[in-house]
Amino acid sequence: MITIEIMKSKNQYYITYERDSKKGFIAHAPSIPGCVVYGKTLKEAYYNIQSAIRECLEIINDYNKKPPIESITPDRIKRFSFVKI
């Protein structure tokens, strides 16, 4: 799993990437329920998740709800470690 954060105006969301069985990538914004996309390449998945986050936030705004607040800060991301098994 690859972890990256992206900026969306004043909000910042943590993104996870996973390889799928077709050698593509699944991108997910855990703090935004249902915000999951696919890309044939990591770059495509990155652009797709950016668009999906914008669309999810627009829908949330349309229903007069507050946007989700990310609970993972960039400082915490730096503390994550990866384990090779």
N, C-alpha and C positions, 0 to 999 in steps of 0.2 A: 504494500500500500504506500502511495506517495502522498505527502501532505503539503499543501500550499495554501496561502491566504490570498484573497483578492480584495481590492477596494471597491466599494460601491458608494459613491458620494461620501457622506460622512459615516456610513456604516461599513464595517469590515466583517467579512464572513470567512470562516475556516472551511476549507474544501478538502475532501479526500478523493483519491483516485485509486481505482483498482483495475487490474487487467482482467479481461473476460476471456472466455474460451475461444472467441473468434480473433484473439490478439488485438482487440480494441481496448478502449478505456471507458470505465463507468465513473462519472464524476458525481459527487453528492455533497450537498450543503446540509450537514446534520442539524443545524439550528433552524432550518426552514423545512418543515415536514413536507415530503413529497417532491422536493426539489432534487431530482435525479436525472441525469442525461447520459448519452452515449456519444463517443467519438471514435472514429477509426484510428486517429492519432491522439497523442497527449495534447497537442496544440488545438486540435479540433474540439476535444472534450473541454478544454479550458474556455474556448470561445463560446461553446454551447452552454456551459454552466453560467457564464456571465449573463448571457441572454435569459436563461431560465430564472436566475435570481432577480433580474429586473422585472420579468413578467410576474413572478410570484409576488414581489413587493407591490407591483401595480394592482394586482387582484386583492391583496391584503388591504391596500389603501382604498380601493373601491368599496370595500365592506366596512370602511371607517374603523379598521382595527389598527393597532400599533404594530410597527414592524418588529420582528423578532430581534432580540438583543443577543449577540454572540457572547457565550460564556467563556470561550477560550481566547486568551489574549496572545498577541505576538510573543510576549516574554515567556508565556507557558509553552508555546510551540517550540521555542529554542531549547526547552528542557526535555522535550520528548526524546526518547532514544529508540533506536531500532535494534532488534535482536535477530541475529541470523541463526536459523535452526537447520 
